Amino acid sequence: MPAPNRLSILISAALAVATPLLAGSLAWRLIDEEPRSGVGYVLLYWPSLLLDQLPARAAEAFQRSALPTVLLYFGGYLLLCQLARTLWRRLR
């Protein structure tokens, strides 16, 4: 896998910051008690869903700050960018 280029890092960083802001702006819709599911919900909240699977003490330590969530978004987006670049190179 090639090293990430500057554009991939910038795109991943911008999306990592914008996604929690979008999730926060949509949070008012989650007030009701219905369980959430669906592709859009999972794509928007996957770091929080992942952190919820940790034991209680570890999840509490990670949820004291928003930084771990943003770093998870950044890592996920960077992996997706790298996957897209690799597939693009193989198809060309």
N, C-alpha and C positions, 0 to 999 in steps of 0.2 A: 504494500500500500504506500503510495507516495506521501511525502510530508505535506501537511496542510499549508496552503498558500495564504497570503495576506487577505485576499478576498473572502476565502472560506472562513477565516477567523473573524473578520469584520461582520459578515452575514450572520454567523452563529452568535456572536456577541449581541448584535442588534436584536435578533429573535429571542435570545435568552432574557433580555431585559423587557422586551415588548410583550412576551407571552404572559408573564405573571401580572402585568398591568391589565391585559385583556381579561385574564381570569378574574382579577379583582373587580373589574368593571361589570362582569357578568355574575358576580357572586350574589347580588341581590335576588337573582332568580332561584337561588338554591335554598331559600328560607323554608320552604315547605318540607314536610317530612318524607316525601317520596324518595325511594332509592334511585340513584342516578346510574345510568348506563348509556351505552352508545359509543360510537366511534369518536364523535366530537368531544364528548366528556372525557374519554380516556386520553385523547391526544392533548387536550388542554391541561389536564390535571395529573398526568402520569407521574411526575416526581412526588407529588403529595401522596398519591396512591402507593407508590413504592415505599416512601418513608413510613406510611401507616402499617406496612407489613413487618417493620422492625419491632424488636421487643420494646416495651414501654419506656425503659430508661434510655435506650439508644435513640428512640424516636423523639423523646423529650429534649435530649441534648441537641439533636439536629434541628428541631423546630424552634429553638430559642432565637434563631436568626434566619433571615431570608436567604443568606448567602449559600447554604447548601442546596436549596431549591434552585437558585439561579445557576449554580455550578452544574447541577444535574441537567438543567435545560441546555446549558452551553455544551456540555459533553455530548448530549444526545444529538443536538443540531450539528455539531462538528462531525460526529460519526456519520450522520446522514449526508452531509456535504461530501465527505470523503468517499462514501459509497457511491454517490452520484458521479463524482469525478472518475472513480475507478471504472464504473460501468460505461461512462462516456468514452473513456480511452479504449476500452475493449471493443466497443461497438464501432469505433472509427477505424 
